[in-house]
Amino acid sequence: MHILVTGAAGMIGRKLTERLLKTGTLRGRKIASLDLHDIVPAQAASTGGIAVKALTGDLADEGASARLIESRPDVIFHLAGVVSGEAEANFDLGYRVNLVGSKALFDAVRLTEGYTPRLVFASSIAVYGGPFPDVIPDDFQQAPLSSYGTQKLMSELVLTDYTRRGFMDGIGIRFPTICVRPGKPNKAASGFFSGIIREPLDGKEALLPVPRSVVHTHASPRAAVNFLIHGAEIDGAEVGPRRNITMPGVGVTVGEQIEALRRIAGEKVVGLIREEHDEAVWGLVKNWPTRFEAKRARELGFQAETSFDEIVRAHIEDELGGKVPV
Amino acid sequence: MHILVTGAAGMIGRKLTERLLKTGTLRGRKIASLDLHDIVPAQAASTGGIAVKALTGDLADEGASARLIESRPDVIFHLAGVVSGEAEANFDLGYRVNLVGSKALFDAVRLTEGYTPRLVFASSIAVYGGPFPDVIPDDFQQAPLSSYGTQKLMSELVLTDYTRRGFMDGIGIRFPTICVRPGKPNKAASGFFSGIIREPLDGKEALLPVPRSVVHTHASPRAAVNFLIHGAEIDGAEVGPRRNITMPGVGVTVGEQIEALRRIAGEKVVGLIREEHDEAVWGLVKNWPTRFEAKRARELGFQAETSFDEIVRAHIEDELGGKVPV
């Protein structure tokens, strides 16, 4: 089993790499080699008989994608992309990386004779745009309100068409917000969803810029990796022609997030959350999707946490060595 | 008022041109000039003070789109495209014309400083793919099952994003099947929907390759031109951010089509329809969408026929000089 991961130096890419190196198998086969691609070298060492190679480059460069798949990986995890805020701020970069880069990779696969790898693509619920019903069903229209969502959806469409034509065997995974995101606070408008859990657990103050009544859907980084692995292993015939699947998650209010933190880490930790309304953040967040039905994903065996308590515990286990601060 | 029409030599392009030359105004302003673009020269002469120019070329060629809009048309009707069957049979041509060509035109507009024309794009209900509910609501997912539908939908998405960003003022018109299509029978799988009306009215036999119970949605060529004109004139603010609109039409069974023909043209004409089941055509048609709600289009003032009788009469008026054969 030869695997390629693009965007391997990102948060999800690193966690996926860790998991693949730890389990050592995919689709019931032993992993022999793992190519990690990104614009900066991914940090991972060969281990347990798995040959790890860090490759750098830009998928949109002439010939870059073709070189990357010359070794014919059996499974490609295509995670590379610029994030929502960056795609909105930098028009050219967003289209180049998120659309042209993805299409270049898909075309390289298409043009390789007798080669139809499973390609798992990291898409996003940003393919949806409001107004929304209370719970978004799987058959709801995709009408993105961002360049990022547009680029992800266009890539999804190419994936579906190329799969239908037998050029590859694609599965698109529409991620909800990944929470608790480890690492430093970033400037993403969605950052506070993780910040109000991560920072207090680290003994630091966190700002809450929106009302506690805001509803949003979350899945842990651990669940995100599970989605990708299941996306690599699932039977394509079972999926059928609609290859892009909205993932399940935990739909909760910000207030419920905070109550989960209180139950697990106590009053003192929760006391580090300071409400400071931010009109700019609120202006974006109020138009975001709230809850997803994700019936199809569940039926296909994709699993997320079922409560926000589980999401907080996953963070404590995976990032804090299981220790809750007292 | 300066207007550009791409795909001007096609059936809808010719009818749109005729209408524009006849009415002489658009958006309440006098039409001064009309540029007709296609891969072959469109046949139309300057008339009534409107300067008509036939231009030929391929929108996807380097610089072709930029040259085409150098004169800064106030309204662009973008009808150019290869049809469904051709896009499926010829992968490279379909993506080149329907995706790269459209994006090249949209990008040329984007890159022209201080220029945000109304751009009316001819899209298609092929952006939808089954399985379908009995009546497809406006918020139903777009999951195309053809390369044509994929390319149209990708172009729609670029149109929406570019409009949201203020690069242009786009409106996408999702056409139902246009019926009765004038001219010779063609090889399109949908051809019989027109053929069973047009050929008998011309004294010729027509084959019916599917069961009479098949339901499908139709609008006349006249209605199609009305959609485009209304798309050019409608207030963009009223449309909002969802810029691609599924048009209304007449959803009927093939049996009801035939009954309308019988009411209008009599038994002898209907007797020219010969049922001859074609498994290949049926295999395609049975997966096509049946009825659309098109609530939004109606609310926005798009109007189609309300009965198939009207569609038959429109054909008789527009193509047969008002004369029903006896």
Interface residues (C-beta under 8 A of the other chain):
Chain A: F91 G129 D138 D139 F140 Q141 Q142 A143 P144 L145 S147 T150 L153 M154 L157 V158 T160 D161 R164 R165 P241 R242
Chain B: F91 G129 D138 D139 F140 Q141 Q142 A143 P144 L145 S147 T150 L153 M154 L157 V158 T160 D161 R164 R165 P241 R242
